[in-house]
Amino acid sequence: MNESQADMHRLAKAAYNDRAQTLQDILHPELKVEPTPDADGVIRVPGKAPVMPFRKFESVYDSDAYPENVRYEYVALEELTTRFRISFNYQLEQMPDNAQRDVILEIIHKHKDYLTSLEAALADVKDQTA
């Protein structure tokens, strides 16, 4: 066996349930299959939370139809809301317990209230400039 110290450290730190797979990855790295994103750009691995890899986010707002000085903010906001949606969808799928769902709903309502107030503030500014 010619495994490195780093590999052995990785094996020692691996969660008990992941050790067999970690050992397999160390002994046979050529067999490791990297998960690929689906059509939405999300990597879904059974038993794990979905992940959106950090990469250039394709957005309808990244075009000449929008002012260049705010384009970045539009794209960042769209990416953030997409990550939020994916994360909450996964959390709700994983939580059969109604008490846990109530906590998630409480969190969602806080954000919903904030977004509602933000929407109202943006509408007020729009009305004032019109």
C-alpha positions as CSV (number, residue, x, y, z in Angstrom):
1,M,0.0,0.0,0.0
2,N,1.3,3.4,-1.0
3,E,-1.3,5.7,0.5
4,S,-0.3,9.2,1.6
5,Q,-0.4,10.6,5.1
6,A,-3.2,13.0,3.9
7,D,-5.3,10.0,2.6
8,M,-5.0,8.3,6.0
9,H,-5.9,11.5,7.8
10,R,-8.9,11.9,5.5
11,L,-10.0,8.3,6.3
12,A,-9.6,8.9,10.0
13,K,-11.7,12.1,9.9
14,A,-14.4,10.5,7.7
15,A,-17.8,9.9,9.4
16,Y,-18.3,6.3,10.4
17,N,-20.9,5.7,7.6
18,D,-18.6,7.2,5.0
19,R,-15.5,5.3,5.8
20,A,-16.0,2.4,3.4
21,Q,-16.5,4.8,0.5
22,T,-13.6,6.9,1.6
23,L,-11.3,3.8,1.7
24,Q,-12.6,2.8,-1.7
25,D,-11.8,6.3,-3.1
26,I,-8.2,6.1,-1.6
27,L,-7.5,2.6,-2.8
28,H,-9.1,3.0,-6.2
29,P,-9.1,6.7,-7.2
30,E,-9.7,5.7,-10.9
31,L,-13.1,4.4,-10.0
32,K,-14.4,7.5,-8.3
33,V,-17.1,9.1,-10.4
34,E,-17.6,12.8,-9.9
35,P,-21.2,13.7,-9.6
36,T,-22.5,15.8,-12.5
37,P,-25.0,18.6,-12.3
38,D,-28.5,18.0,-13.6
39,A,-30.4,20.2,-16.1
40,D,-30.9,22.9,-13.3
41,G,-27.1,22.9,-12.6
42,V,-27.7,21.2,-9.2
43,I,-25.6,18.2,-8.0
44,R,-28.0,15.7,-6.4
45,V,-26.4,12.8,-4.4
46,P,-28.8,10.4,-2.6
47,G,-28.7,11.1,1.1
48,K,-27.0,14.4,0.8
49,A,-28.2,18.0,0.4
50,P,-28.3,19.2,-3.2
51,V,-25.4,21.5,-4.1
52,M,-25.1,24.2,-6.7
53,P,-21.4,24.4,-7.6
54,F,-19.9,27.9,-7.7
55,R,-19.5,28.6,-11.4
56,K,-20.8,31.2,-13.8
57,F,-24.5,31.4,-13.3
58,E,-26.5,31.6,-16.6
59,S,-29.0,34.3,-16.2
60,V,-31.5,36.2,-18.4
61,Y,-30.3,39.3,-16.6
62,D,-26.8,39.0,-17.9
63,S,-27.6,40.6,-21.2
64,D,-27.4,44.0,-22.9
65,A,-31.1,44.5,-22.1
66,Y,-30.1,45.5,-18.6
67,P,-27.8,48.3,-17.5
68,E,-24.2,47.1,-17.1
69,N,-23.7,48.9,-13.8
70,V,-26.5,46.8,-12.1
71,R,-26.3,43.6,-14.1
72,Y,-24.0,41.9,-11.6
73,E,-26.5,42.6,-8.8
74,Y,-29.4,41.2,-10.8
75,V,-27.5,38.0,-11.6
76,A,-26.3,37.6,-8.0
77,L,-29.8,38.1,-6.6
78,E,-31.2,35.5,-9.1
79,E,-28.5,33.0,-8.1
80,L,-29.2,33.6,-4.4
81,T,-32.9,33.0,-4.7
82,T,-32.3,29.8,-6.8
83,R,-29.9,28.5,-4.0
84,F,-32.5,29.4,-1.4
85,R,-35.3,27.6,-3.3
86,I,-33.2,24.4,-3.8
87,S,-32.1,24.4,-0.1
88,F,-35.6,24.8,1.3
89,N,-37.1,22.3,-1.1
90,Y,-34.5,19.7,0.1
91,Q,-35.1,20.6,3.8
92,L,-38.9,20.2,3.4
93,E,-38.4,16.8,1.7
94,Q,-36.2,15.6,4.6
95,M,-38.4,16.7,7.5
96,P,-41.4,14.5,8.1
97,D,-41.7,15.9,11.6
98,N,-44.4,18.6,11.9
99,A,-42.5,20.5,14.6
100,Q,-39.5,20.8,12.3
101,R,-41.8,21.9,9.5
102,D,-43.2,24.6,11.8
103,V,-39.7,26.0,12.5
104,I,-39.0,26.0,8.7
105,L,-42.3,27.8,8.1
106,E,-41.4,30.4,10.8
107,I,-38.1,31.0,9.0
108,I,-39.8,31.3,5.6
109,H,-42.4,33.7,7.0
110,K,-39.7,36.0,8.4
111,H,-38.1,36.1,4.9
112,K,-41.5,36.5,3.3
113,D,-42.3,39.5,5.5
114,Y,-38.9,41.1,4.7
115,L,-39.4,40.5,1.0
116,T,-42.9,42.0,1.2
117,S,-41.6,45.1,2.9
118,L,-38.8,45.3,0.3
119,E,-41.3,45.0,-2.5
120,A,-43.4,47.8,-1.0
121,A,-40.3,50.0,-0.6
122,L,-39.3,49.5,-4.2
123,A,-42.8,50.3,-5.3
124,D,-42.8,53.5,-3.3
125,V,-39.5,54.6,-4.8
126,K,-40.9,53.8,-8.3
127,D,-44.1,55.8,-7.6
128,Q,-42.1,58.8,-6.4
129,T,-39.8,58.8,-9.5
130,A,-42.7,58.5,-11.9
